[in-house]
Every structure is written in C-alpha cells, then in structure tokens.
Amino acid sequence: MTVTLMKTPAETAYTDAFNPQGALADVRKSAFAQFAETGLPHRRMEDWKWTDLRQLMSSPLPPVSGTTASAGTIDALISASPFGDVARARLVFVDGAYDADRSSLPATGDVEFASIGSDDLPGWVSDKFVAGSTDPIAALNLAYMSDGAGLRVKAGSSMDAPIELLFVTTAEQAATYTTRNVIVLEEGASATLIETHIGGSGEYVHNAVTQLHIADNARLDRVKVQEEGLEAIHLSNTEVHLADSAYLKDFTLTIGGHATRQQGFITFEGEHTESNVSGAFLLTGKQHNDTRLVIDHAVPNCLSRELFKCVMDEAARGIFQGKAIVRRDAQKTDGNQSSHALLLSDEAEFDAKPELEIYADDVVCGHGATSGDLDENQMFYRRARGISETEAKSMLIGAFAAEAFDDVESDAIREVLGGLAEGWLERRKAG
C-alpha cells in the first residue's frame, strides 16, 4: 500500500520558490520532478532511516543566493579557514554566490575555472548536469543550484599547490543555500583540492554537491573540512567517476553542523583504478552525523579502501553506512572498509551498517566496525606526568583520528588536520 505524506512547511517552501529559467530550465524541471516524487527523505526510506529530514527540517527554509551580510562578517568567517597559509589559490563562495573580489585564481593556465552561476557555461561543465543518482537531495540540488566551481585540470598537468574551494555561509537569513562543483581532471593530470565549509551561528541548510571526473592515469587528492555553524544542516553528495588507472585519495573531517548527512557515490569505470576514502567525525552536544558511502566496482582489477574514525561526546550520534558493490564481471576486486568509534560519554551513540553486495567470485573483500572508550591506561600515563584531563583526552583523540588522514599527501594539510583534531575538545569546552 502506498502512503501519501502531506507536504511539510519546508517542502512547501521549495515548491513555491521553484521558477526555473535560462538555458538550464529543462534540467532543473526534470530534477525537481525527481525530488517531488519522494519529497524530503524520511525514516521509511531504508537509506535514510537514521536521518529523517522531514522532522529535522521542521520550518520553511526557502532557497536563496547572495548575501546581505556586512563585509566584516564575511571577512571574519573567511579568516576562520584553517588553510589560509596552505592554499595557493582560493575560490570563495559567500551565501551560495561566487565572490570574485575575495578569490584568487590559479596562477597557471593549466587550470580552467568557470563559475557555475554564469549564464554562459562551457560544455565541459554543462554536459555534466544530468541526474547522476536517484537521491532526492542530489536532485533538489540540481533543481536549485545557484553557484559553485567548475574546474578543469588540463591533460598532463601537475598542480602541486593546493586549490581551496571556500564556502562561507553567514547565516544572516534562515534559508537554504545550494552549491555545486564540477571537477574534471583530464588524462594524466594531478591536483590537490581542499573543500572548506564554514558558517555563522544562525539556522540554515547548505545543500552541496561535488562531481569528480578523473580521467585515465589522473590523480586527485581531495580534503574536505565541514565546520558549519552549530544550528546548520549540512547535506552533501559527492559523485566520483574513475577511469582507467585513475587514483583518488579523499578525506573528510566533520566538526560543525547540528545535523549532517554526507553521501559518497564512487563508480569504477576503468580497470587498475584505486580509491582511498577516509573520514573523521568529531561530535559533541546533540550533533548528528550520518555518512553513507557506496562504492561500485563495475569493472575488474580495482582496489578500494575506506576508513572512518568517529568521536562522539555528550549526546552526539554518529552513523556510518558503507556499501560495496562488486559487479559480475568485476573479477580481481580488492575492497575493504572499516569504521571505528570512540565514545566519550554514556549518552553518545554510534551506528554502523557495513554492506557487501558481491556478484563475482574472484575477489578479496572485507569490512569491520568497532566502538569503545578512551584507554584508561593511556589516560593514567598522561595524568601521572602532570597533563590535565582535557589535554590528555585531546592528545588521545588526536592520535585516534590521525589514522584516518595519515594518507593525506600534503604534509602542510596533514599538519592542519592534526591541529583541528587534537584541539577540538579544548575548543568545544572553551566555547
């Protein structure tokens, strides 16, 4: 029996605001129709059973683009990015719109940039705007995308200096901000990309999609830091397409947001390809983070690794859903996923749902999940040497999370991540 759900105030706001125009009007209409089939995800949907957006988004948060905030407010949030001394180029988006005056483009001509909000998009961007997944939030993003970064690294180019995509949400309005990135690495190219999300203290939703297209023999090192405001809802989808002998390293650190739902869809489209996906949650209070990762081994001779380290304090809740699909022809697949939780209080909760869906017979695949609290012997060792309890906990938390970003290629980026992880507890206690 089909149960019809009444529209929530948030769904009504999205419907009332929908008015597609311009060259992408048909694309937006198709995407919104896809979203409207289900509306906001809810607990009756298996993939969303731990994150009911119909309840979380209880008030209307209409989509907007552009800021009403003061220059001082914007600059203060931009300065909060921990990668200011690391990135050699920075593309800044404020309340869903590209800010050219606060951005610095890559110095080399080997990288081509296009603002997604432009009326005249190059084909290598606009050709990617198809409904790549059946997820309703990804469809809603396509319907309402306001701006974002189109980046193309030309064939054979090596971009050693990191490029930062900095998304600042001032929270001056209780609204939904919708951004989308299209990253294309042509054959033999390599690049390091940082994606940073920082927000103010008000209520808002940030719906973000990043599409990664990595061609033959290309390599991408990507680091994402999510430090939205603590009243924010962060919804993100990362769609990855890997060609022959492509290589991906992807790490996500989640610190901010009241509620976070992050999804990754990685498809192996070429043989002899490797992906290493890792992440860390650092959650406290009543923060909620639900990460879902789907790895699709569609071809033979590929390797995937997933590692997530999750720290929950007070009444925080973390969820990791990892699914690996091995298609019938994907022989010689090597895949492994694991998630490990550190629970700092009796009220903290961690849920793990590892899945393997294997149709080939010549494969090596496995998964595992653990949870526990801080090692009392390690705490005693540090306290006995005059280290305060908070500092000792911070050191152990930093060491626990560090395994997830040990493979980050850049020493400078890895040092920043280590500082964020180790200093997290002290910053939260001080706040």
Residue pairs with C-beta under 8 A, 6 or more apart in sequence:
3 44
5 39
5 42
5 54
7 15
7 39
8 39
8 40
8 54
8 57
8 58
9 58
9 59
9 60
10 40
10 54
10 57
10 58
10 59
10 60
10 61
11 39
11 40
11 54
12 60
13 60
13 61
13 62
14 35
14 62
14 63
14 140
14 144
14 176
15 36
16 62
17 62
17 63
18 28
18 32
18 143
18 144
20 26
20 28
20 29
20 32
20 143
22 119
23 119
23 121
23 126
24 126
24 129
27 129
27 130
27 142
28 142
28 143
28 144
29 143
30 131
31 131
31 139
31 140
31 141
31 142
31 143
32 139
32 140
32 143
34 131
34 134
34 136
34 139
35 136
35 137
35 139
35 140
35 143
37 136
38 45
38 136
39 54
39 136
40 53
40 54
40 57
40 136
41 47
41 48
41 51
41 52
41 53
41 54
41 136
41 137
42 48
42 52
42 53
42 54
42 55
43 49
43 50
43 52
47 292
47 321
48 261
50 290
50 319
50 351
51 259
51 261
51 288
51 290
51 319
53 137
53 233
53 235
53 261
56 233
56 259
57 205
57 233
59 174
59 203
61 174
61 175
61 176
61 203
61 204
61 205
62 175
62 176
63 144
63 146
63 175
63 176
63 177
63 178
64 95
64 96
64 173
64 175
64 176
64 177
65 95
65 96
65 97
65 117
65 146
65 147
65 177
65 178
66 95
66 96
66 97
67 74
67 94
67 95
67 97
67 170
67 172
68 170
68 172
68 173
69 94
69 95
69 170
69 172
69 200
73 170
73 172
73 200
74 94
74 99
74 102
74 168
74 170
75 102
77 168
77 170
77 198
77 199
77 200
78 92
78 102
78 166
78 168
78 198
80 198
80 227
81 164
81 166
81 196
81 198
82 196
82 225
82 416
82 419
82 420
83 162
83 164
83 194
83 196
83 225
83 413
83 416
85 412
86 162
86 164
86 194
86 410
86 412
86 413
86 416
87 161
87 162
87 163
87 164
87 194
88 106
88 107
88 161
88 162
88 163
89 104
89 105
89 106
89 107
89 111
89 161
89 162
89 163
89 164
90 102
90 103
90 104
90 163
90 164
90 166
91 98
91 103
91 105
91 113
91 149
91 163
91 164
91 165
91 166
92 98
92 99
92 102
92 103
92 166
92 168
93 99
93 147
93 148
93 149
93 165
93 166
93 167
93 168
93 179
94 102
94 168
94 170
95 168
95 169
95 170
95 172
95 173
95 177
96 146
96 147
96 169
96 177
96 178
96 179
97 117
97 146
97 147
98 115
98 117
98 147
98 149
105 113
106 113
106 159
106 161
106 163
108 157
108 159
110 153
110 154
110 157
110 159
111 151
111 152
111 153
111 154
111 157
111 159
111 163
111 191
112 122
112 150
112 151
112 152
112 154
113 149
113 150
113 151
114 121
114 122
114 125
114 149
114 150
115 147
115 148
115 149
115 150
116 125
116 145
116 146
116 147
116 148
116 149
116 150
116 179
116 180
116 181
116 182
117 146
117 147
117 148
121 150
122 150
124 150
124 152
124 182
124 184
125 150
125 182
128 182
128 184
128 211
128 213
129 142
131 138
131 139
131 142
132 138
132 211
132 239
132 265
133 237
133 239
133 265
135 237
135 263
137 207
137 235
137 237
137 261
137 263
138 209
138 237
138 239
138 263
140 178
140 207
141 178
141 180
141 207
141 208
141 209
141 237
142 180
142 209
144 176
144 178
144 207
145 178
145 179
145 180
145 209
146 177
146 178
146 179
147 179
147 180
148 179
148 180
148 181
148 182
148 208
148 209
149 165
149 181
149 182
149 183
150 181
150 182
150 184
151 163
151 181
151 182
151 183
151 184
151 193
152 184
152 186
153 159
153 184
153 185
153 186
153 189
153 190
153 191
153 218
154 186
154 189
155 186
155 187
155 188
155 189
155 215
156 186
156 187
156 188
156 189
157 186
157 189
157 190
157 191
158 189
158 190
158 191
159 189
159 190
159 191
159 192
160 190
160 192
161 192
162 192
162 193
162 194
162 410
162 413
163 191
163 192
163 193
163 194
164 194
164 195
164 196
165 181
165 193
165 194
165 195
165 196
166 196
166 198
167 179
167 195
167 196
167 197
167 198
167 206
167 208
168 198
168 199
169 177
169 197
169 198
169 199
169 200
169 204
169 206
169 228
169 229
169 232
170 199
170 200
171 199
171 200
171 201
171 202
171 203
171 204
171 229
171 231
171 232
172 200
172 202
173 202
173 204
174 202
174 203
174 204
175 204
175 205
176 204
176 205
176 206
176 207
177 204
177 205
177 206
177 207
178 206
178 207
178 208
179 206
179 207
179 208
179 209
180 208
180 209
180 210
180 211
181 195
181 208
181 209
181 210
181 211
182 211
182 213
183 193
183 210
183 211
183 212
183 213
183 220
184 213
184 215
185 191
185 212
185 213
185 214
185 215
185 218
185 219
185 220
186 215
186 218
187 215
187 216
187 217
187 218
188 215
188 216
188 217
188 218
189 215
189 218
189 219
190 218
190 219
190 220
190 221
191 219
191 220
191 221
192 220
192 221
192 222
192 223
192 409
192 410
192 413
193 220
193 221
193 222
193 223
194 222
194 223
194 224
194 225
194 413
195 210
195 222
195 223
195 224
195 225
196 224
196 225
196 227
197 206
197 208
197 224
197 225
197 226
197 227
197 228
197 234
197 256
198 227
198 228
198 256
199 206
199 227
199 228
199 229
199 232
199 256
200 229
201 229
201 230
201 231
202 229
202 231
203 231
203 232
204 229
204 231
204 232
204 233
205 232
205 233
205 234
205 235
206 228
206 232
206 233
206 234
206 235
206 236
207 235
207 236
208 234
208 235
208 236
208 237
209 236
209 237
209 238
209 239
210 236
210 237
210 238
210 239
211 238
211 239
211 241
212 220
212 222
212 238
212 239
212 240
212 241
212 248
213 241
214 220
214 240
214 241
214 242
214 243
214 246
214 247
214 248
215 243
215 246
216 243
216 244
216 245
216 246
216 270
217 244
217 245
217 246
218 243
218 246
218 247
219 246
219 247
219 248
220 247
220 248
220 249
220 250
221 249
221 408
221 409
221 410
222 248
222 249
222 250
222 251
223 250
223 251
223 252
223 253
223 405
223 408
223 413
223 417
224 250
224 251
224 252
224 253
225 252
225 253
225 255
225 417
225 420
226 234
226 236
226 252
226 253
226 254
226 255
226 256
226 257
226 260
226 262
227 255
227 256
228 234
228 256
228 257
228 260
229 256
229 257
230 256
230 257
230 258
230 285
230 287
231 258
232 256
232 257
232 258
233 257
233 258
233 259
233 260
233 261
234 256
234 257
234 259
234 260
234 261
234 262
235 260
235 261
235 262
236 260
236 261
236 262
236 263
237 263
237 264
237 265
238 250
238 262
238 263
238 264
238 265
239 265
240 248
240 250
240 264
240 265
240 266
240 267
240 275
241 267
241 269
242 248
242 266
242 267
242 268
242 269
242 270
242 273
242 275
242 302
243 269
243 270
243 273
244 270
244 271
244 272
244 273
245 270
245 271
245 272
245 273
246 270
246 273
246 274
247 273
247 274
247 275
248 266
248 274
248 275
248 276
248 277
249 275
249 276
249 407
249 408
249 409
250 264
250 275
250 276
250 277
250 278
251 277
251 278
251 279
251 280
251 404
251 405
251 407
251 408
251 417
252 262
252 278
252 279
252 280
252 291
253 279
253 280
253 282
253 401
253 405
253 417
253 420
253 421
254 260
254 262
254 279
254 280
254 281
254 282
254 283
254 289
254 291
255 282
255 420
255 424
257 287
257 289
258 286
258 287
258 288
259 287
259 288
259 289
260 287
260 288
260 289
260 290
260 291
261 290
261 291
261 292
262 289
262 290
262 291
262 292
263 291
263 292
263 293
263 294
264 277
264 291
264 292
264 293
264 294
265 294
265 296
266 275
266 277
266 293
266 294
266 295
266 296
266 304
267 296
267 298
268 275
268 295
268 296
268 297
268 298
268 299
268 302
268 304
268 330
269 298
269 299
270 299
271 299
271 300
271 301
271 302
272 301
272 302
273 299
273 302
273 303
274 302
274 303
274 304
275 295
275 303
275 304
275 305
276 304
276 305
276 407
277 293
277 295
277 304
277 305
277 306
277 307
278 305
278 306
278 307
278 308
278 309
278 404
278 405
278 407
279 291
279 307
279 308
279 309
279 404
280 308
280 309
280 310
280 311
280 401
280 404
280 405
280 421
281 289
281 291
281 308
281 309
281 310
281 311
281 312
281 318
282 311
282 397
282 401
282 421
282 424
283 289
283 310
283 311
283 312
283 313
283 316
283 317
283 318
284 312
284 313
284 314
284 316
284 425
284 428
285 313
285 314
285 315
285 316
286 314
286 315
286 316
286 317
287 316
287 317
288 316
288 317
289 310
289 316
289 317
289 318
289 319
290 319
290 321
291 308
291 318
291 319
291 320
291 321
292 321
292 322
292 323
293 306
293 320
293 321
293 322
293 323
293 337
294 323
294 325
295 304
295 306
295 322
295 323
295 324
295 325
295 335
295 337
296 325
296 327
297 304
297 324
297 325
297 326
297 327
297 330
297 333
297 335
298 327
298 330
299 327
299 329
299 330
300 329
300 330
300 331
300 332
300 333
301 331
301 332
301 333
302 330
302 333
302 334
303 333
303 334
303 335
304 324
304 333
304 334
304 335
304 336
304 337
305 335
305 336
305 337
306 322
306 336
306 337
306 338
307 337
307 338
307 339
307 403
307 404
308 320
308 322
308 338
308 339
308 340
308 404
309 339
309 340
309 342
309 400
309 401
309 403
309 404
310 318
310 320
310 339
310 340
310 341
310 342
310 350
311 341
311 342
311 344
311 397
311 400
311 401
311 424
312 318
312 341
312 342
312 343
312 344
312 345
312 348
312 349
312 350
313 344
313 345
313 348
313 425
313 428
314 344
314 345
314 347
314 348
315 345
315 347
315 348
316 348
316 349
317 348
317 349
317 350
317 351
318 341
318 349
318 350
318 351
319 350
319 351
319 352
319 353
320 339
320 350
320 351
320 352
320 353
320 369
321 352
321 353
321 355
322 337
322 339
322 352
322 353
322 354
322 355
322 367
323 354
323 355
323 356
323 357
324 335
324 337
324 355
324 356
324 357
324 358
324 365
324 367
325 357
325 358
326 333
326 335
326 356
326 357
326 358
326 359
326 360
326 363
326 365
327 359
327 360
328 359
328 360
329 360
330 359
330 360
330 363
331 360
331 361
331 362
331 363
332 362
332 363
333 360
333 363
333 364
333 365
334 363
334 364
334 365
335 356
335 363
335 364
335 365
335 366
336 365
336 366
336 367
337 354
337 366
337 367
337 368
338 367
338 368
338 369
338 370
339 352
339 354
339 368
339 369
339 370
340 369
340 370
340 371
340 400
341 350
341 352
341 369
341 370
341 371
341 372
342 371
342 372
342 373
342 374
342 397
342 400
343 349
343 350
343 371
343 372
343 373
344 373
344 374
344 393
350 371
352 369
352 371
354 367
354 368
354 369
355 367
356 365
356 367
358 365
374 393
374 396
375 396
378 392
378 396
379 389
379 392
379 393
379 396
382 391
382 392
382 395
382 396
383 389
383 392
387 395
390 425
390 426
390 429
391 426
393 425
394 422
394 423
394 424
394 425
394 426
395 422
397 421
397 422
397 424
397 425
398 418
398 421
398 422
398 423
401 421
402 418
402 421
405 414
405 417
405 418
405 421
406 414
408 414
408 417
